[in-house]
Amino acid sequence: MDPIEYTIMYQVEDSHWWYRGMEHITRAIIERWYPREPQLHILDVGCGTGAAAVNYLQDYGEVTCFDVAEEAVNYCKLMNIRRLVRA
């Protein structure tokens, strides 16, 4: 992916309709299949800038973020994501 795309993602992930829709869908799936799990272990593969982990996945448990792109990992670091792997 073009590195500039990570900057654009980082700037719009909190408000763009696509990301908001993905949050709604993801929450619905988690709440349907894991409604009472106390602490899920979530692997966010292809985490991009880490917004999903910070904005809603961490509501359900411990999130480990994973991305191959250095730019993505750098944005995750800005989001203070502790469990982060570049691979």
OpenMM code with the backbone's topology and positions (N, CA, C; nanometers):
from openmm import Vec3, app, unit

residues = "MET ASP PRO ILE GLU TYR THR ILE MET TYR GLN VAL GLU ASP SER HIS TRP TRP TYR ARG GLY MET GLU HIS ILE THR ARG ALA ILE ILE GLU ARG TRP TYR PRO ARG GLU PRO GLN LEU HIS ILE LEU ASP VAL GLY CYS GLY THR GLY ALA ALA ALA VAL ASN TYR LEU GLN ASP TYR GLY GLU VAL THR CYS PHE ASP VAL ALA GLU GLU ALA VAL ASN TYR CYS LYS LEU MET ASN ILE ARG ARG LEU VAL ARG ALA".split()
positions = [
    Vec3(0.0846, -0.1166, 0.0000),
    Vec3(0.0000, 0.0000, 0.0000),
    Vec3(0.0897, 0.1236, 0.0000),
    Vec3(0.0463, 0.2263, -0.0684),
    Vec3(0.1195, 0.3524, -0.0732),
    Vec3(0.1269, 0.4106, 0.0693),
    Vec3(0.2453, 0.4453, 0.1169),
    Vec3(0.2603, 0.4971, 0.2533),
    Vec3(0.1692, 0.6163, 0.2860),
    Vec3(0.1379, 0.6997, 0.1895),
    Vec3(0.0512, 0.8155, 0.2156),
    Vec3(-0.0889, 0.7715, 0.2581),
    Vec3(-0.1293, 0.6518, 0.2170),
    Vec3(-0.2614, 0.6008, 0.2534),
    Vec3(-0.2744, 0.5807, 0.4039),
    Vec3(-0.1659, 0.5462, 0.4711),
    Vec3(-0.1700, 0.5308, 0.6163),
    Vec3(-0.1973, 0.6641, 0.6846),
    Vec3(-0.1404, 0.7700, 0.6311),
    Vec3(-0.1666, 0.9037, 0.6855),
    Vec3(-0.3135, 0.9396, 0.6689),
    Vec3(-0.3688, 0.9114, 0.5531),
    Vec3(-0.5106, 0.9399, 0.5278),
    Vec3(-0.5979, 0.8570, 0.6225),
    Vec3(-0.5666, 0.7278, 0.6355),
    Vec3(-0.6424, 0.6418, 0.7267),
    Vec3(-0.6403, 0.6983, 0.8676),
    Vec3(-0.5237, 0.7335, 0.9148),
    Vec3(-0.5064, 0.7849, 1.0504),
    Vec3(-0.5925, 0.9086, 1.0734),
    Vec3(-0.6062, 0.9909, 0.9716),
    Vec3(-0.6805, 1.1159, 0.9844),
    Vec3(-0.8319, 1.0975, 0.9811),
    Vec3(-0.8823, 0.9927, 0.9154),
    Vec3(-1.0274, 0.9804, 0.8963),
    Vec3(-1.0924, 0.8631, 0.9691),
    Vec3(-1.0155, 0.7748, 1.0312),
    Vec3(-1.0728, 0.6536, 1.0892),
    Vec3(-1.1781, 0.6775, 1.1962),
    Vec3(-1.1739, 0.7877, 1.2632),
    Vec3(-1.2742, 0.8145, 1.3670),
    Vec3(-1.4072, 0.8642, 1.3121),
    Vec3(-1.4098, 0.9080, 1.1867),
    Vec3(-1.5328, 0.9681, 1.1355),
    Vec3(-1.5832, 0.9141, 1.0016),
    Vec3(-1.4991, 0.8518, 0.9221),
    Vec3(-1.5391, 0.8058, 0.7889),
    Vec3(-1.6437, 0.6942, 0.8002),
    Vec3(-1.7432, 0.6953, 0.7140),
    Vec3(-1.8548, 0.6011, 0.7185),
    Vec3(-1.8096, 0.4553, 0.7097),
    Vec3(-1.7067, 0.4272, 0.6317),
    Vec3(-1.6630, 0.2888, 0.6149),
    Vec3(-1.6086, 0.2323, 0.7455),
    Vec3(-1.5249, 0.3106, 0.8128),
    Vec3(-1.4668, 0.2645, 0.9391),
    Vec3(-1.5728, 0.2554, 1.0479),
    Vec3(-1.6650, 0.3496, 1.0504),
    Vec3(-1.7755, 0.3454, 1.1479),
    Vec3(-1.8626, 0.2221, 1.1224),
    Vec3(-1.8876, 0.1918, 0.9954),
    Vec3(-1.9656, 0.0734, 0.9603),
    Vec3(-1.8957, -0.0549, 1.0011),
    Vec3(-1.7653, -0.0620, 0.9790),
    Vec3(-1.6888, -0.1808, 1.0188),
    Vec3(-1.6915, -0.1998, 1.1703),
    Vec3(-1.6882, -0.0893, 1.2437),
    Vec3(-1.6994, -0.0998, 1.3895),
    Vec3(-1.8343, -0.1599, 1.4276),
    Vec3(-1.9405, -0.1103, 1.3668),
    Vec3(-2.0750, -0.1595, 1.3966),
    Vec3(-2.0863, -0.3096, 1.3659),
    Vec3(-2.0375, -0.3518, 1.2516),
    Vec3(-2.0428, -0.4925, 1.2115),
    Vec3(-1.9587, -0.5791, 1.3057),
    Vec3(-1.8382, -0.5346, 1.3356),
    Vec3(-1.7488, -0.6123, 1.4210),
    Vec3(-1.8064, -0.6276, 1.5608),
    Vec3(-1.8592, -0.5188, 1.6161),
    Vec3(-1.9213, -0.5266, 1.7492),
    Vec3(-2.0383, -0.6249, 1.7486),
    Vec3(-2.1211, -0.6204, 1.6453),
    Vec3(-2.2364, -0.7106, 1.6368),
    Vec3(-2.1922, -0.8559, 1.6341),
    Vec3(-2.0879, -0.8870, 1.5600),
    Vec3(-2.0382, -1.0250, 1.5519),
    Vec3(-1.9816, -1.0694, 1.6861),
    Vec3(-1.8977, -0.9877, 1.7467),
    Vec3(-1.8387, -1.0241, 1.8756),
    Vec3(-1.9486, -1.0440, 1.9797),
    Vec3(-2.0436, -0.9527, 1.9856),
    Vec3(-2.1484, -0.9613, 2.0874),
    Vec3(-2.2440, -1.0782, 2.0628),
    Vec3(-2.2572, -1.1198, 1.9383),
    Vec3(-2.3422, -1.2360, 1.9093),
    Vec3(-2.2741, -1.3661, 1.9513),
    Vec3(-2.1471, -1.3813, 1.9178),
    Vec3(-2.0785, -1.5080, 1.9412),
    Vec3(-2.0043, -1.5151, 2.0736),
    Vec3(-1.9719, -1.4030, 2.1327),
    Vec3(-1.8973, -1.4009, 2.2587),
    Vec3(-1.9618, -1.3030, 2.3566),
    Vec3(-2.0916, -1.3175, 2.3844),
    Vec3(-2.1617, -1.2145, 2.4613),
    Vec3(-2.1170, -1.1998, 2.6061),
    Vec3(-2.0670, -1.3042, 2.6670),
    Vec3(-2.0324, -1.2951, 2.8095),
    Vec3(-1.8892, -1.3347, 2.8408),
    Vec3(-1.8055, -1.3399, 2.7410),
    Vec3(-1.6657, -1.3729, 2.7654),
    Vec3(-1.6016, -1.2595, 2.8447),
    Vec3(-1.5325, -1.2923, 2.9522),
    Vec3(-1.4742, -1.1851, 3.0341),
    Vec3(-1.3579, -1.1117, 2.9681),
    Vec3(-1.2709, -1.1849, 2.9051),
    Vec3(-1.1537, -1.1230, 2.8422),
    Vec3(-1.1125, -1.2061, 2.7211),
    Vec3(-1.1454, -1.1604, 2.6041),
    Vec3(-1.1030, -1.2284, 2.4829),
    Vec3(-0.9567, -1.1958, 2.4539),
    Vec3(-0.8911, -1.2825, 2.3830),
    Vec3(-0.7569, -1.2573, 2.3304),
    Vec3(-0.7767, -1.2337, 2.1812),
    Vec3(-0.7565, -1.1104, 2.1375),
    Vec3(-0.7889, -1.0696, 2.0009),
    Vec3(-0.6604, -1.0404, 1.9244),
    Vec3(-0.6475, -1.0998, 1.8064),
    Vec3(-0.5353, -1.0718, 1.7171),
    Vec3(-0.5889, -0.9897, 1.6005),
    Vec3(-0.5448, -0.8661, 1.5911),
    Vec3(-0.5870, -0.7760, 1.4835),
    Vec3(-0.4807, -0.7813, 1.3740),
    Vec3(-0.4992, -0.8738, 1.2806),
    Vec3(-0.4038, -0.8947, 1.1713),
    Vec3(-0.4323, -0.7932, 1.0616),
    Vec3(-0.3285, -0.7229, 1.0180),
    Vec3(-0.3481, -0.6158, 0.9207),
    Vec3(-0.4128, -0.4972, 0.9889),
    Vec3(-0.3634, -0.4634, 1.1057),
    Vec3(-0.4264, -0.3641, 1.1932),
    Vec3(-0.4205, -0.2216, 1.1408),
    Vec3(-0.3422, -0.1966, 1.0368),
    Vec3(-0.3340, -0.0596, 0.9855),
    Vec3(-0.2802, 0.0339, 1.0916),
    Vec3(-0.3484, 0.1427, 1.1136),
    Vec3(-0.3007, 0.2431, 1.2093),
    Vec3(-0.3379, 0.2124, 1.3536),
    Vec3(-0.4115, 0.1045, 1.3755),
    Vec3(-0.4449, 0.0627, 1.5116),
    Vec3(-0.5731, 0.1209, 1.5679),
    Vec3(-0.6471, 0.1942, 1.4889),
    Vec3(-0.7684, 0.2590, 1.5388),
    Vec3(-0.8720, 0.1590, 1.5884),
    Vec3(-0.8888, 0.0474, 1.5204),
    Vec3(-0.9880, -0.0511, 1.5642),
    Vec3(-0.9541, -0.1039, 1.7031),
    Vec3(-0.8277, -0.1299, 1.7255),
    Vec3(-0.7847, -0.1801, 1.8562),
    Vec3(-0.8154, -0.0790, 1.9658),
    Vec3(-0.7819, 0.0447, 1.9417),
    Vec3(-0.7983, 0.1497, 2.0417),
    Vec3(-0.9448, 0.1913, 2.0566),
    Vec3(-1.0166, 0.2037, 1.9460),
    Vec3(-1.1529, 0.2568, 1.9508),
    Vec3(-1.2577, 0.1574, 1.9989),
    Vec3(-1.2378, 0.0262, 1.9716),
    Vec3(-1.3432, -0.0653, 2.0157),
    Vec3(-1.2992, -0.2079, 2.0468),
    Vec3(-1.1977, -0.2612, 1.9846),
    Vec3(-1.1613, -0.3995, 2.0139),
    Vec3(-1.1172, -0.4190, 2.1582),
    Vec3(-1.0495, -0.3212, 2.2144),
    Vec3(-1.0034, -0.3344, 2.3523),
    Vec3(-1.1191, -0.3384, 2.4519),
    Vec3(-1.2397, -0.3017, 2.4091),
    Vec3(-1.3567, -0.3141, 2.4955),
    Vec3(-1.3880, -0.4596, 2.5276),
    Vec3(-1.3363, -0.5516, 2.4459),
    Vec3(-1.3689, -0.6929, 2.4599),
    Vec3(-1.2546, -0.7780, 2.5154),
    Vec3(-1.1380, -0.7209, 2.5264),
    Vec3(-1.0272, -0.7980, 2.5808),
    Vec3(-0.8921, -0.7429, 2.5405),
    Vec3(-0.7943, -0.8301, 2.5490),
    Vec3(-0.6556, -0.7928, 2.5185),
    Vec3(-0.6314, -0.8055, 2.3683),
    Vec3(-0.5850, -0.6970, 2.3077),
    Vec3(-0.5651, -0.6934, 2.1632),
    Vec3(-0.4156, -0.6931, 2.1320),
    Vec3(-0.3767, -0.7809, 2.0399),
    Vec3(-0.2420, -0.7793, 1.9849),
    Vec3(-0.2545, -0.7339, 1.8399),
    Vec3(-0.1827, -0.6299, 1.8042),
    Vec3(-0.1878, -0.5754, 1.6685),
    Vec3(-0.0696, -0.6276, 1.5874),
    Vec3(-0.0980, -0.6550, 1.4606),
    Vec3(0.0002, -0.7180, 1.3727),
    Vec3(-0.0121, -0.6554, 1.2350),
    Vec3(0.0963, -0.6042, 1.1811),
    Vec3(0.0952, -0.5515, 1.0453),
    Vec3(0.2339, -0.5671, 0.9858),
    Vec3(0.2397, -0.5780, 0.8552),
    Vec3(0.3665, -0.5948, 0.7852),
    Vec3(0.4305, -0.4601, 0.7506),
    Vec3(0.3513, -0.3561, 0.7408),
    Vec3(0.4003, -0.2259, 0.6948),
    Vec3(0.4599, -0.1438, 0.8092),
    Vec3(0.5784, -0.0948, 0.7857),
    Vec3(0.6449, -0.0103, 0.8857),
    Vec3(0.5621, 0.1139, 0.9170),
    Vec3(0.5007, 0.1730, 0.8157),
    Vec3(0.4184, 0.2927, 0.8364),
    Vec3(0.3024, 0.2632, 0.9312),
    Vec3(0.2389, 0.1492, 0.9119),
    Vec3(0.1272, 0.1105, 0.9981),
    Vec3(0.1737, 0.0958, 1.1423),
    Vec3(0.2835, 0.0266, 1.1618),
    Vec3(0.3364, 0.0057, 1.2965),
    Vec3(0.3718, 0.1389, 1.3625),
    Vec3(0.4266, 0.2312, 1.2859),
    Vec3(0.4604, 0.3629, 1.3414),
    Vec3(0.3355, 0.4368, 1.3900),
    Vec3(0.2257, 0.4271, 1.3156),
    Vec3(0.1013, 0.4900, 1.3612),
    Vec3(0.0456, 0.4200, 1.4843),
    Vec3(0.0602, 0.2886, 1.4904),
    Vec3(0.0168, 0.2161, 1.6103),
    Vec3(0.0937, 0.2629, 1.7333),
    Vec3(0.2200, 0.2903, 1.7144),
    Vec3(0.3004, 0.3412, 1.8257),
    Vec3(0.2483, 0.4776, 1.8715),
    Vec3(0.2059, 0.5607, 1.7774),
    Vec3(0.1463, 0.6901, 1.8143),
    Vec3(0.0183, 0.6718, 1.8957),
    Vec3(-0.0515, 0.5599, 1.8723),
    Vec3(-0.1753, 0.5291, 1.9442),
    Vec3(-0.1465, 0.4611, 2.0787),
    Vec3(-0.0176, 0.4474, 2.1124),
    Vec3(0.0263, 0.3850, 2.2380),
    Vec3(-0.0186, 0.2396, 2.2512),
    Vec3(-0.0179, 0.1671, 2.1415),
    Vec3(-0.0519, 0.0256, 2.1447),
    Vec3(0.0689, -0.0512, 2.1965),
    Vec3(0.0494, -0.1255, 2.3031),
    Vec3(0.1608, -0.1948, 2.3680),
    Vec3(0.1904, -0.3306, 2.3056),
    Vec3(0.0879, -0.4037, 2.2707),
    Vec3(0.1063, -0.5374, 2.2124),
    Vec3(0.1040, -0.5230, 2.0607),
    Vec3(0.2229, -0.5118, 2.0028),
    Vec3(0.2361, -0.4762, 1.8617),
    Vec3(0.3500, -0.5555, 1.7991),
    Vec3(0.3221, -0.6115, 1.6808),
    Vec3(0.4213, -0.6914, 1.6098),
    Vec3(0.4257, -0.6469, 1.4648),
    Vec3(0.5450, -0.6290, 1.4130),
    Vec3(0.5621, -0.6072, 1.2698),
    Vec3(0.6195, -0.7349, 1.2114),
    Vec3(0.5449, -0.7958, 1.1254),
    Vec3(0.5914, -0.9217, 1.0662),
    Vec3(0.5144, -0.9496, 0.9389),
] * unit.nanometer
topology = app.Topology()
chain = topology.addChain("A")
for resn in residues:
    res = topology.addResidue(resn, chain)
    for name in ("N", "CA", "C"):
        topology.addAtom(name, app.Element.getBySymbol(name[0]), res)
